[in-house]
């Protein structure tokens, strides 16, 4: 389905429904295709989480975990002392 930008603005919800049902919707400006609406894919949460975890482990290996020189308790005590 090909629609002009002007028509797309007026009937956006209908075009989104068509794309949701699997139809590609091409949007034109002055006769040239500028955008395409397509059905959104469903991300597999398990694989997305696995990819994220793998990247995080790689960052930890590359940079290591930062070790604070002072404890959290000491930092909080210093902040509280500044308030007095």
GITA-V250732 format. One record per residue. N is the residue number from 1. RES is the residue in one letter. SS is DSSP state (2 for helix, 1 for strand, 0 for the rest). PHI is phi as a letter, one per 40 degrees, with the letter a starting at -180 (999 if undefined). OMEGA is omega as a letter, one per 30 degrees, with the letter a starting at -180 (999 if undefined). Layout:
N:RES:SS:PHI:OMEGA / N:RES:SS:PHI:OMEGA
This chain:
1:X:0:999:l / 2:X:1:b:a / 3:X:1:b:l / 4:X:1:c:l / 5:X:2:c:a / 6:X:2:c:l / 7:X:2:c:a / 8:X:2:c:l / 9:X:2:c:a / 10:X:2:c:a / 11:X:0:b:a / 12:X:2:d:a / 13:X:2:c:l / 14:X:2:c:a / 15:X:2:c:l / 16:X:2:c:l / 17:X:2:c:l / 18:X:2:c:l / 19:X:2:c:l / 20:X:2:c:a / 21:X:0:c:l / 22:X:0:h:a / 23:X:0:c:l / 24:X:0:c:l / 25:X:1:b:l / 26:X:1:c:a / 27:X:1:b:a / 28:X:1:b:l / 29:X:1:b:a / 30:X:0:f:l / 31:X:0:g:l / 32:X:1:b:a / 33:X:1:c:a / 34:X:1:b:a / 35:X:1:a:l / 36:X:1:b:l / 37:X:1:c:l / 38:X:0:b:l / 39:X:0:c:l / 40:X:0:c:l / 41:X:0:c:l / 42:X:0:c:l / 43:X:0:c:l / 44:X:0:c:a / 45:X:2:c:a / 46:X:2:c:a / 47:X:2:c:l / 48:X:2:c:l / 49:X:2:c:l / 50:X:2:c:l / 51:X:2:c:l / 52:X:2:d:a / 53:X:2:c:l / 54:X:2:c:l / 55:X:2:c:l / 56:X:2:c:l / 57:X:2:c:l / 58:X:2:c:l / 59:X:2:c:l / 60:X:2:c:l / 61:X:2:c:a / 62:X:2:c:a / 63:X:2:b:a / 64:X:0:g:l / 65:X:0:c:l / 66:X:0:c:l / 67:X:0:b:l / 68:X:0:c:a / 69:X:0:c:l / 70:X:0:b:a / 71:X:0:c:l / 72:X:2:c:l / 73:X:2:c:l / 74:X:2:c:l / 75:X:2:c:l / 76:X:2:c:l / 77:X:2:c:l / 78:X:2:c:l / 79:X:2:c:l / 80:X:2:c:a / 81:X:2:c:l / 82:X:2:c:a / 83:X:2:c:a / 84:X:0:c:999
